[in-house]
Amino acid sequence: MEIKDEHLICSNPECDSEFMHPVYVQVKHAGKKGQSVSVDSGGVWMHQGISMKDRGTKINMVFWCEWCHEHTEVEFLFHKGSTLVMDRITPDTYSSDTVWRD
């Protein structure tokens, strides 16, 4: 993941596009109940009893690139004051429908 002039740039090294569309957002909390909230083009979803291998809170955001049609997943992990950020090209298991459209 790269940010250039306030734009998120596609993670595909052959693309370099700034035309990234949010298609999925999920916030997971690994507490005793294992809760998450996710948002996609179909709405907002709440889940109970999820399992996480990590501790703390995890935020996943998936973006679809308008140019190369790849999905980039950006993951934020928070634990005891530390923040880790990872990104990767994901398989096409996500829709290309944008979370919100006017």
N, C-alpha and C positions, 0 to 999 in steps of 0.2 A: 504494500500500500504506500502510496506517495501522495503528498498534498503539494500542489503547485499553484501558486497565485490563488489560494483559497479554494481550489477545486480538488476533489478526490480523483486520482488517476487510476485507471484500470491496472490490476496486478499482472495482467498478461504482458510479458516483456516485449512482445511483438506488436502490441497495440498502442499504448500510450494515450488512450482516449480519456477525455474528461467528461464524457456523456454517460454518467453512471446513474442508474435509477434504483431507488430502494425498493426491494421486493419482499423483505422479511426482516423483522426485528423480534428478538426474544430476550427477556430478562429472566434469569434463573437465580433462585436463592436456595442454597443447599441446606438451609436450616432443617430442623427436625421434621417439618411437614413436607419439605421438598416442593416448593411452589414455583410456578413460572407464569409469565404473561407473554403472549406472542401476538404480533400484528402482521397481517398480510393483506392482500387485496380483498379478501373475504370478510375482514373485520378484526375484532380483538378477541382473543381467546385466553381463558385462565385455566391452569392445570394444577392439580394437587397430586401429591405422592410421586413426584418424578425422582429419579435417582441421578446423582451426579458423582463422578469420581473425584472432582475437585472440591475444595472447601471454599467458603465465601460466596461471592456473587459473580455471575458470568453474564455478559451482554454480548449477544451475537447479532450482527447486522449483515445482511446479504444484499449485494448490489448486482444489477444486470447491466452489462455494457452494451450500449447502443451500436457500437462499431463491430466488435468481435463476437458478440453474443455469449461471452463467458460470464459466469457468476463468480464474484469475489466475495468471500466471507471474511469479515473483520470481527475478531473476537477480543473482548476486553475481560481480563480476569482480575478480580480485586480480592486481596487477602491480607489482613493485618497491616494495612498502610501501603502495601505494594500494588502496583498496577502493571500488568503485563498486557502487551498488545501484539496480536499475531494476525496475519492475513494469509489467505491461500485461495487458489482457484478451486472451486468446488465442482463436483459432478453436476450434471443438469437435472438435479432432483427438485429444484425450485422453479416456480413459475417465473415468467418474465413480466407478469402483471404488476404494475407499480402499486405500492401500498396505498397512496391516495392520489387521485387524479381529479382535476377540475373539469 
